[in-house]
Amino acid sequence: MAPAIRPFFDEPTNTVSYLVWDPATKRGAVIDPVLDWDNRSGT
């Protein structure tokens, strides 16, 4: 089965991060996370 992929564009840094996951297992990873990501606030 092919992975599911969702891109997220961050305007302040002009970068794209990707959420990639296996639909069957719901396991995933973030690729190229944005430099200014604040895990506590989710932004």
mmCIF file of the N, C-alpha and C atoms, coordinates in Angstrom:
data_MODEL
# 
_entry.id   MODEL 
# 
loop_
_atom_site.group_PDB 
_atom_site.id 
_atom_site.type_symbol 
_atom_site.label_atom_id 
_atom_site.label_alt_id 
_atom_site.label_comp_id 
_atom_site.label_asym_id 
_atom_site.label_entity_id 
_atom_site.label_seq_id 
_atom_site.pdbx_PDB_ins_code 
_atom_site.Cartn_x 
_atom_site.Cartn_y 
_atom_site.Cartn_z 
_atom_site.occupancy 
_atom_site.B_iso_or_equiv 
_atom_site.pdbx_formal_charge 
_atom_site.auth_seq_id 
_atom_site.auth_comp_id 
_atom_site.auth_asym_id 
_atom_site.auth_atom_id 
_atom_site.pdbx_PDB_model_num 
ATOM 1   N N  . MET A 1 1  ? 0.841  -1.175 0.000  1.00 0.00 ? 1  MET A N  1 
ATOM 2   C CA . MET A 1 1  ? 0.000  0.000  0.000  1.00 0.00 ? 1  MET A CA 1 
ATOM 3   C C  . MET A 1 1  ? 0.892  1.245  0.000  1.00 0.00 ? 1  MET A C  1 
ATOM 4   N N  . ALA A 1 2  ? 0.491  2.250  -0.717 1.00 0.00 ? 2  ALA A N  1 
ATOM 5   C CA . ALA A 1 2  ? 1.241  3.501  -0.802 1.00 0.00 ? 2  ALA A CA 1 
ATOM 6   C C  . ALA A 1 2  ? 1.027  4.343  0.454  1.00 0.00 ? 2  ALA A C  1 
ATOM 7   N N  . PRO A 1 3  ? 2.045  5.085  0.874  1.00 0.00 ? 3  PRO A N  1 
ATOM 8   C CA . PRO A 1 3  ? 1.878  5.953  2.035  1.00 0.00 ? 3  PRO A CA 1 
ATOM 9   C C  . PRO A 1 3  ? 0.988  7.145  1.706  1.00 0.00 ? 3  PRO A C  1 
ATOM 10  N N  . ALA A 1 4  ? 0.338  7.677  2.712  1.00 0.00 ? 4  ALA A N  1 
ATOM 11  C CA . ALA A 1 4  ? -0.422 8.919  2.564  1.00 0.00 ? 4  ALA A CA 1 
ATOM 12  C C  . ALA A 1 4  ? 0.540  10.065 2.856  1.00 0.00 ? 4  ALA A C  1 
ATOM 13  N N  . ILE A 1 5  ? 0.411  11.157 2.104  1.00 0.00 ? 5  ILE A N  1 
ATOM 14  C CA . ILE A 1 5  ? 1.317  12.295 2.257  1.00 0.00 ? 5  ILE A CA 1 
ATOM 15  C C  . ILE A 1 5  ? 0.505  13.579 2.281  1.00 0.00 ? 5  ILE A C  1 
ATOM 16  N N  . ARG A 1 6  ? 0.796  14.438 3.261  1.00 0.00 ? 6  ARG A N  1 
ATOM 17  C CA . ARG A 1 6  ? 0.124  15.735 3.327  1.00 0.00 ? 6  ARG A CA 1 
ATOM 18  C C  . ARG A 1 6  ? 1.170  16.831 3.518  1.00 0.00 ? 6  ARG A C  1 
ATOM 19  N N  . PRO A 1 7  ? 1.252  17.776 2.575  1.00 0.00 ? 7  PRO A N  1 
ATOM 20  C CA . PRO A 1 7  ? 2.209  18.874 2.710  1.00 0.00 ? 7  PRO A CA 1 
ATOM 21  C C  . PRO A 1 7  ? 1.618  20.033 3.512  1.00 0.00 ? 7  PRO A C  1 
ATOM 22  N N  . PHE A 1 8  ? 2.481  20.765 4.202  1.00 0.00 ? 8  PHE A N  1 
ATOM 23  C CA . PHE A 1 8  ? 2.108  21.965 4.941  1.00 0.00 ? 8  PHE A CA 1 
ATOM 24  C C  . PHE A 1 8  ? 3.099  23.065 4.584  1.00 0.00 ? 8  PHE A C  1 
ATOM 25  N N  . PHE A 1 9  ? 2.599  24.179 4.049  1.00 0.00 ? 9  PHE A N  1 
ATOM 26  C CA . PHE A 1 9  ? 3.463  25.290 3.670  1.00 0.00 ? 9  PHE A CA 1 
ATOM 27  C C  . PHE A 1 9  ? 3.525  26.306 4.799  1.00 0.00 ? 9  PHE A C  1 
ATOM 28  N N  . ASP A 1 10 ? 4.729  26.721 5.167  1.00 0.00 ? 10 ASP A N  1 
ATOM 29  C CA . ASP A 1 10 ? 4.942  27.719 6.210  1.00 0.00 ? 10 ASP A CA 1 
ATOM 30  C C  . ASP A 1 10 ? 5.428  29.003 5.551  1.00 0.00 ? 10 ASP A C  1 
ATOM 31  N N  . GLU A 1 11 ? 4.563  30.022 5.505  1.00 0.00 ? 11 GLU A N  1 
ATOM 32  C CA . GLU A 1 11 ? 4.906  31.277 4.826  1.00 0.00 ? 11 GLU A CA 1 
ATOM 33  C C  . GLU A 1 11 ? 6.091  32.015 5.440  1.00 0.00 ? 11 GLU A C  1 
ATOM 34  N N  . PRO A 1 12 ? 6.182  32.147 6.779  1.00 0.00 ? 12 PRO A N  1 
ATOM 35  C CA . PRO A 1 12 ? 7.309  32.903 7.337  1.00 0.00 ? 12 PRO A CA 1 
ATOM 36  C C  . PRO A 1 12 ? 8.683  32.352 6.937  1.00 0.00 ? 12 PRO A C  1 
ATOM 37  N N  . THR A 1 13 ? 8.803  31.026 6.829  1.00 0.00 ? 13 THR A N  1 
ATOM 38  C CA . THR A 1 13 ? 10.095 30.434 6.468  1.00 0.00 ? 13 THR A CA 1 
ATOM 39  C C  . THR A 1 13 ? 10.149 29.994 5.011  1.00 0.00 ? 13 THR A C  1 
ATOM 40  N N  . ASN A 1 14 ? 9.008  30.093 4.306  1.00 0.00 ? 14 ASN A N  1 
ATOM 41  C CA . ASN A 1 14 ? 8.920  29.704 2.895  1.00 0.00 ? 14 ASN A CA 1 
ATOM 42  C C  . ASN A 1 14 ? 9.379  28.260 2.679  1.00 0.00 ? 14 ASN A C  1 
ATOM 43  N N  . THR A 1 15 ? 8.947  27.378 3.586  1.00 0.00 ? 15 THR A N  1 
ATOM 44  C CA . THR A 1 15 ? 9.322  25.970 3.492  1.00 0.00 ? 15 THR A CA 1 
ATOM 45  C C  . THR A 1 15 ? 8.072  25.093 3.521  1.00 0.00 ? 15 THR A C  1 
ATOM 46  N N  . VAL A 1 16 ? 8.255  23.855 3.099  1.00 0.00 ? 16 VAL A N  1 
ATOM 47  C CA . VAL A 1 16 ? 7.166  22.883 3.119  1.00 0.00 ? 16 VAL A CA 1 
ATOM 48  C C  . VAL A 1 16 ? 7.585  21.722 4.010  1.00 0.00 ? 16 VAL A C  1 
ATOM 49  N N  . SER A 1 17 ? 6.720  21.358 4.934  1.00 0.00 ? 17 SER A N  1 
ATOM 50  C CA . SER A 1 17 ? 6.905  20.170 5.755  1.00 0.00 ? 17 SER A CA 1 
ATOM 51  C C  . SER A 1 17 ? 5.911  19.130 5.267  1.00 0.00 ? 17 SER A C  1 
ATOM 52  N N  . TYR A 1 18 ? 6.232  17.869 5.491  1.00 0.00 ? 18 TYR A N  1 
ATOM 53  C CA . TYR A 1 18 ? 5.361  16.796 5.033  1.00 0.00 ? 18 TYR A CA 1 
ATOM 54  C C  . TYR A 1 18 ? 5.023  15.864 6.179  1.00 0.00 ? 18 TYR A C  1 
ATOM 55  N N  . LEU A 1 19 ? 3.754  15.505 6.278  1.00 0.00 ? 19 LEU A N  1 
ATOM 56  C CA . LEU A 1 19 ? 3.310  14.459 7.175  1.00 0.00 ? 19 LEU A CA 1 
ATOM 57  C C  . LEU A 1 19 ? 3.100  13.234 6.302  1.00 0.00 ? 19 LEU A C  1 
ATOM 58  N N  . VAL A 1 20 ? 3.813  12.155 6.617  1.00 0.00 ? 20 VAL A N  1 
ATOM 59  C CA . VAL A 1 20 ? 3.738  10.918 5.840  1.00 0.00 ? 20 VAL A CA 1 
ATOM 60  C C  . VAL A 1 20 ? 3.314  9.813  6.791  1.00 0.00 ? 20 VAL A C  1 
ATOM 61  N N  . TRP A 1 21 ? 2.302  9.026  6.390  1.00 0.00 ? 21 TRP A N  1 
ATOM 62  C CA . TRP A 1 21 ? 1.849  7.955  7.274  1.00 0.00 ? 21 TRP A CA 1 
ATOM 63  C C  . TRP A 1 21 ? 1.357  6.760  6.485  1.00 0.00 ? 21 TRP A C  1 
ATOM 64  N N  . ASP A 1 22 ? 1.327  5.633  7.175  1.00 0.00 ? 22 ASP A N  1 
ATOM 65  C CA . ASP A 1 22 ? 0.808  4.386  6.620  1.00 0.00 ? 22 ASP A CA 1 
ATOM 66  C C  . ASP A 1 22 ? -0.663 4.306  7.024  1.00 0.00 ? 22 ASP A C  1 
ATOM 67  N N  . PRO A 1 23 ? -1.583 4.363  6.059  1.00 0.00 ? 23 PRO A N  1 
ATOM 68  C CA . PRO A 1 23 ? -3.009 4.334  6.400  1.00 0.00 ? 23 PRO A CA 1 
ATOM 69  C C  . PRO A 1 23 ? -3.435 3.079  7.171  1.00 0.00 ? 23 PRO A C  1 
ATOM 70  N N  . ALA A 1 24 ? -2.754 1.972  6.956  1.00 0.00 ? 24 ALA A N  1 
ATOM 71  C CA . ALA A 1 24 ? -3.131 0.729  7.630  1.00 0.00 ? 24 ALA A CA 1 
ATOM 72  C C  . ALA A 1 24 ? -2.749 0.736  9.108  1.00 0.00 ? 24 ALA A C  1 
ATOM 73  N N  . THR A 1 25 ? -1.562 1.232  9.423  1.00 0.00 ? 25 THR A N  1 
ATOM 74  C CA . THR A 1 25 ? -1.086 1.193  10.807 1.00 0.00 ? 25 THR A CA 1 
ATOM 75  C C  . THR A 1 25 ? -1.240 2.518  11.542 1.00 0.00 ? 25 THR A C  1 
ATOM 76  N N  . LYS A 1 26 ? -1.488 3.597  10.793 1.00 0.00 ? 26 LYS A N  1 
ATOM 77  C CA . LYS A 1 26 ? -1.594 4.953  11.345 1.00 0.00 ? 26 LYS A CA 1 
ATOM 78  C C  . LYS A 1 26 ? -0.261 5.455  11.908 1.00 0.00 ? 26 LYS A C  1 
ATOM 79  N N  . ARG A 1 27 ? 0.844  4.789  11.592 1.00 0.00 ? 27 ARG A N  1 
ATOM 80  C CA . ARG A 1 27 ? 2.171  5.244  12.012 1.00 0.00 ? 27 ARG A CA 1 
ATOM 81  C C  . ARG A 1 27 ? 2.693  6.224  10.987 1.00 0.00 ? 27 ARG A C  1 
ATOM 82  N N  . GLY A 1 28 ? 3.387  7.266  11.450 1.00 0.00 ? 28 GLY A N  1 
ATOM 83  C CA . GLY A 1 28 ? 3.852  8.264  10.510 1.00 0.00 ? 28 GLY A CA 1 
ATOM 84  C C  . GLY A 1 28 ? 5.069  9.020  10.987 1.00 0.00 ? 28 GLY A C  1 
ATOM 85  N N  . ALA A 1 29 ? 5.452  9.989  10.174 1.00 0.00 ? 29 ALA A N  1 
ATOM 86  C CA . ALA A 1 29 ? 6.621  10.809 10.465 1.00 0.00 ? 29 ALA A CA 1 
ATOM 87  C C  . ALA A 1 29 ? 6.447  12.183 9.848  1.00 0.00 ? 29 ALA A C  1 
ATOM 88  N N  . VAL A 1 30 ? 7.127  13.164 10.440 1.00 0.00 ? 30 VAL A N  1 
ATOM 89  C CA . VAL A 1 30 ? 7.189  14.508 9.877  1.00 0.00 ? 30 VAL A CA 1 
ATOM 90  C C  . VAL A 1 30 ? 8.538  14.633 9.181  1.00 0.00 ? 30 VAL A C  1 
ATOM 91  N N  . ILE A 1 31 ? 8.518  15.100 7.937  1.00 0.00 ? 31 ILE A N  1 
ATOM 92  C CA . ILE A 1 31 ? 9.740  15.274 7.154  1.00 0.00 ? 31 ILE A CA 1 
ATOM 93  C C  . ILE A 1 31 ? 9.963  16.760 6.909  1.00 0.00 ? 31 ILE A C  1 
ATOM 94  N N  . ASP A 1 32 ? 11.199 17.208 7.117  1.00 0.00 ? 32 ASP A N  1 
ATOM 95  C CA . ASP A 1 32 ? 11.576 18.613 6.960  1.00 0.00 ? 32 ASP A CA 1 
ATOM 96  C C  . ASP A 1 32 ? 10.722 19.532 7.826  1.00 0.00 ? 32 ASP A C  1 
ATOM 97  N N  . PRO A 1 33 ? 10.719 19.320 9.122  1.00 0.00 ? 33 PRO A N  1 
ATOM 98  C CA . PRO A 1 33 ? 9.929  20.184 9.985  1.00 0.00 ? 33 PRO A CA 1 
ATOM 99  C C  . PRO A 1 33 ? 10.396 21.636 9.890  1.00 0.00 ? 33 PRO A C  1 
ATOM 100 N N  . VAL A 1 34 ? 9.478  22.536 10.056 1.00 0.00 ? 34 VAL A N  1 
ATOM 101 C CA . VAL A 1 34 ? 9.749  23.969 9.961  1.00 0.00 ? 34 VAL A CA 1 
ATOM 102 C C  . VAL A 1 34 ? 10.612 24.399 11.145 1.00 0.00 ? 34 VAL A C  1 
ATOM 103 N N  . LEU A 1 35 ? 11.571 25.263 10.886 1.00 0.00 ? 35 LEU A N  1 
ATOM 104 C CA . LEU A 1 35 ? 12.531 25.698 11.892 1.00 0.00 ? 35 LEU A CA 1 
ATOM 105 C C  . LEU A 1 35 ? 11.874 26.356 13.103 1.00 0.00 ? 35 LEU A C  1 
ATOM 106 N N  . ASP A 1 36 ? 10.815 27.139 12.900 1.00 0.00 ? 36 ASP A N  1 
ATOM 107 C CA . ASP A 1 36 ? 10.214 27.878 14.020 1.00 0.00 ? 36 ASP A CA 1 
ATOM 108 C C  . ASP A 1 36 ? 9.046  27.143 14.672 1.00 0.00 ? 36 ASP A C  1 
ATOM 109 N N  . TRP A 1 37 ? 8.952  25.848 14.516 1.00 0.00 ? 37 TRP A N  1 
ATOM 110 C CA . TRP A 1 37 ? 7.862  25.062 15.091 1.00 0.00 ? 37 TRP A CA 1 
ATOM 111 C C  . TRP A 1 37 ? 7.940  25.080 16.608 1.00 0.00 ? 37 TRP A C  1 
ATOM 112 N N  . ASP A 1 38 ? 6.822  25.374 17.266 1.00 0.00 ? 38 ASP A N  1 
ATOM 113 C CA . ASP A 1 38 ? 6.729  25.362 18.722 1.00 0.00 ? 38 ASP A CA 1 
ATOM 114 C C  . ASP A 1 38 ? 5.813  24.216 19.108 1.00 0.00 ? 38 ASP A C  1 
ATOM 115 N N  . ASN A 1 39 ? 6.387  23.140 19.603 1.00 0.00 ? 39 ASN A N  1 
ATOM 116 C CA . ASN A 1 39 ? 5.618  21.937 19.907 1.00 0.00 ? 39 ASN A CA 1 
ATOM 117 C C  . ASN A 1 39 ? 4.556  22.180 20.980 1.00 0.00 ? 39 ASN A C  1 
ATOM 118 N N  . ARG A 1 40 ? 4.815  23.051 21.928 1.00 0.00 ? 40 ARG A N  1 
ATOM 119 C CA . ARG A 1 40 ? 3.844  23.314 23.000 1.00 0.00 ? 40 ARG A CA 1 
ATOM 120 C C  . ARG A 1 40 ? 2.569  23.975 22.491 1.00 0.00 ? 40 ARG A C  1 
ATOM 121 N N  . SER A 1 41 ? 2.718  24.934 21.581 1.00 0.00 ? 41 SER A N  1 
ATOM 122 C CA . SER A 1 41 ? 1.538  25.657 21.095 1.00 0.00 ? 41 SER A CA 1 
ATOM 123 C C  . SER A 1 41 ? 0.944  25.040 19.837 1.00 0.00 ? 41 SER A C  1 
ATOM 124 N N  . GLY A 1 42 ? 1.708  24.162 19.183 1.00 0.00 ? 42 GLY A N  1 
ATOM 125 C CA . GLY A 1 42 ? 1.214  23.560 17.942 1.00 0.00 ? 42 GLY A CA 1 
ATOM 126 C C  . GLY A 1 42 ? 1.313  24.497 16.754 1.00 0.00 ? 42 GLY A C  1 
ATOM 127 N N  . THR A 1 43 ? 2.095  25.546 16.881 1.00 0.00 ? 43 THR A N  1 
ATOM 128 C CA . THR A 1 43 ? 2.280  26.486 15.768 1.00 0.00 ? 43 THR A CA 1 
ATOM 129 C C  . THR A 1 43 ? 3.747  26.737 15.514 1.00 0.00 ? 43 THR A C  1 
# 
